[in-house]
Amino acid sequence: KGEEIKNVPCISCAAAESEDTFAIFIVNRSKNDGFDCEIDISGIKYSEITANELYHEDIKAINSFSEPCNVEYKPLEVKTNNEKLTVSLKKHSWNVIILKK
């Protein structure tokens, strides 16, 4: 076992832009807590939003030959008012939000 790492933020995010999309990736590292997250998207012109989460209640859950869809992407609810997005992030989840231009 390695040394315990302390003081790591629970929420980590990154964004990437291409010609026709703007993608936001958010990881919630908390083992116990979900978080509501607001994202300022003012200035980004988009026509459609899609969002998915990768989550399982059991943090050690895996996919296998007998259960190939045990851990899979599911739709993530996004609320928007055109200037900000609001999402509820589940504990230990990986999330992606795609804004199509």
KEVO-296375 format. One record per residue (C-alpha): y, x, z; residue number from 1; residue in three letters. Coordinates in nm, 3 decimals. Each point is the difference from the previous one (the first is absolute). Last residue first. Example, Ala and Ser with C-alpha at 12.3 -4.5 7.8 and 13.67 -1.06 7.14 Angstrom:
# residues 2
+---------+---------+---------+-----+-----+
|      yy |      xx |      zz |   i |  aa |
+---------+---------+---------+-----+-----+
|  -0.106 |   1.367 |   0.714 |   2 | SER |
|  -0.344 |  -0.137 |   0.066 |   1 | ALA |
+---------+---------+---------+-----+-----+
This chain:
# residues 101
+---------+---------+---------+-----+-----+
|      yy |      xx |      zz |   i |  aa |
+---------+---------+---------+-----+-----+
|   2.421 |  -2.301 |  -3.156 | 101 | LYS |
|  -0.328 |  -0.044 |   0.185 | 100 | LYS |
|   0.026 |   0.050 |   0.374 |  99 | LEU |
|  -0.330 |   0.124 |   0.142 |  98 | ILE |
|  -0.067 |  -0.006 |   0.374 |  97 | ILE |
|  -0.284 |   0.208 |   0.141 |  96 | VAL |
|  -0.150 |  -0.008 |   0.349 |  95 | ASN |
|  -0.238 |   0.216 |   0.204 |  94 | TRP |
|  -0.098 |  -0.146 |   0.338 |  93 | SER |
|  -0.076 |   0.136 |   0.347 |  92 | HIS |
|   0.159 |  -0.302 |   0.175 |  91 | LYS |
|   0.114 |  -0.276 |  -0.234 |  90 | LYS |
|   0.334 |   0.026 |  -0.176 |  89 | LEU |
|   0.214 |  -0.311 |  -0.019 |  88 | SER |
|   0.228 |   0.016 |  -0.302 |  87 | VAL |
|   0.371 |  -0.067 |  -0.055 |  86 | THR |
|   0.173 |   0.094 |  -0.322 |  85 | LEU |
|   0.375 |   0.040 |  -0.029 |  84 | LYS |
|   0.281 |  -0.069 |  -0.245 |  83 | GLU |
|  -0.167 |  -0.267 |  -0.217 |  82 | ASN |
|  -0.066 |  -0.227 |   0.303 |  81 | ASN |
|  -0.360 |   0.102 |   0.029 |  80 | THR |
|  -0.314 |  -0.084 |   0.195 |  79 | LYS |
|  -0.316 |   0.188 |  -0.087 |  78 | VAL |
|  -0.351 |  -0.114 |   0.089 |  77 | GLU |
|  -0.262 |   0.267 |  -0.061 |  76 | LEU |
|  -0.289 |  -0.086 |  -0.232 |  75 | PRO |
|  -0.330 |   0.164 |   0.090 |  74 | LYS |
|  -0.134 |   0.340 |  -0.096 |  73 | TYR |
|  -0.350 |   0.077 |   0.113 |  72 | GLU |
|  -0.210 |   0.117 |   0.294 |  71 | VAL |
|  -0.342 |  -0.167 |   0.018 |  70 | ASN |
|  -0.008 |  -0.041 |  -0.378 |  69 | CYS |
|  -0.296 |   0.227 |  -0.082 |  68 | PRO |
|  -0.210 |  -0.124 |   0.294 |  67 | GLU |
|  -0.362 |   0.104 |  -0.071 |  66 | SER |
|   0.103 |   0.293 |  -0.219 |  65 | PHE |
|   0.262 |   0.096 |   0.256 |  64 | SER |
|   0.367 |  -0.063 |   0.073 |  63 | ASN |
|   0.128 |   0.126 |   0.332 |  62 | ILE |
|   0.123 |  -0.134 |   0.334 |  61 | ALA |
|   0.120 |   0.261 |   0.252 |  60 | LYS |
|   0.331 |  -0.174 |   0.072 |  59 | ILE |
|  -0.189 |  -0.325 |   0.067 |  58 | ASP |
|   0.246 |  -0.284 |  -0.067 |  57 | GLU |
|   0.002 |   0.096 |  -0.368 |  56 | HIS |
|   0.305 |   0.074 |  -0.210 |  55 | TYR |
|   0.120 |   0.101 |  -0.345 |  54 | LEU |
|   0.309 |  -0.206 |  -0.071 |  53 | GLU |
|   0.136 |  -0.136 |  -0.325 |  52 | ASN |
|   0.337 |  -0.094 |  -0.145 |  51 | ALA |
|   0.126 |  -0.137 |  -0.330 |  50 | THR |
|   0.366 |  -0.061 |  -0.077 |  49 | ILE |
|   0.140 |  -0.126 |  -0.332 |  48 | GLU |
|   0.323 |   0.016 |  -0.202 |  47 | SER |
|   0.168 |   0.298 |   0.161 |  46 | TYR |
|   0.347 |   0.154 |   0.014 |  45 | LYS |
|   0.027 |   0.254 |   0.279 |  44 | ILE |
|   0.357 |   0.032 |   0.128 |  43 | GLY |
|  -0.073 |  -0.165 |   0.332 |  42 | SER |
|  -0.362 |   0.070 |   0.091 |  41 | ILE |
|   0.052 |   0.060 |   0.373 |  40 | ASP |
|  -0.341 |  -0.012 |   0.168 |  39 | ILE |
|  -0.072 |  -0.195 |   0.317 |  38 | GLU |
|  -0.326 |   0.063 |   0.188 |  37 | CYS |
|  -0.172 |  -0.220 |   0.254 |  36 | ASP |
|  -0.247 |   0.209 |   0.196 |  35 | PHE |
|  -0.365 |  -0.020 |   0.102 |  34 | GLY |
|  -0.118 |   0.177 |   0.311 |  33 | ASP |
|  -0.324 |   0.145 |   0.133 |  32 | ASN |
|  -0.125 |   0.298 |  -0.200 |  31 | LYS |
|   0.349 |   0.073 |  -0.132 |  30 | SER |
|  -0.005 |   0.197 |  -0.324 |  29 | ARG |
|   0.183 |  -0.265 |  -0.204 |  28 | ASN |
|   0.016 |   0.139 |  -0.352 |  27 | VAL |
|   0.257 |  -0.119 |  -0.253 |  26 | ILE |
|   0.011 |   0.060 |  -0.377 |  25 | PHE |
|   0.291 |  -0.135 |  -0.204 |  24 | ILE |
|  -0.026 |  -0.014 |  -0.379 |  23 | ALA |
|   0.283 |  -0.056 |  -0.250 |  22 | PHE |
|  -0.121 |  -0.101 |  -0.343 |  21 | THR |
|   0.094 |  -0.005 |  -0.370 |  20 | ASP |
|   0.130 |   0.346 |  -0.085 |  19 | GLU |
|  -0.153 |   0.164 |   0.305 |  18 | SER |
|   0.107 |   0.015 |   0.362 |  17 | GLU |
|  -0.178 |   0.129 |   0.309 |  16 | ALA |
|   0.041 |  -0.081 |   0.368 |  15 | ALA |
|  -0.139 |   0.143 |   0.321 |  14 | ALA |
|  -0.062 |  -0.135 |   0.347 |  13 | CYS |
|  -0.125 |   0.099 |   0.343 |  12 | SER |
|  -0.007 |  -0.229 |   0.301 |  11 | ILE |
|  -0.163 |   0.098 |   0.328 |  10 | CYS |
|   0.211 |   0.315 |   0.038 |   9 | PRO |
|  -0.194 |   0.305 |   0.126 |   8 | VAL |
|   0.105 |   0.107 |   0.351 |   7 | ASN |
|  -0.331 |   0.165 |   0.095 |   6 | LYS |
|  -0.282 |   0.172 |  -0.185 |   5 | ILE |
|  -0.314 |   0.052 |   0.207 |   4 | GLU |
|  -0.158 |   0.343 |  -0.053 |   3 | GLU |
|  -0.313 |   0.006 |  -0.208 |   2 | GLY |
|  -0.346 |  -0.115 |   0.084 |   1 | LYS |
+---------+---------+---------+-----+-----+
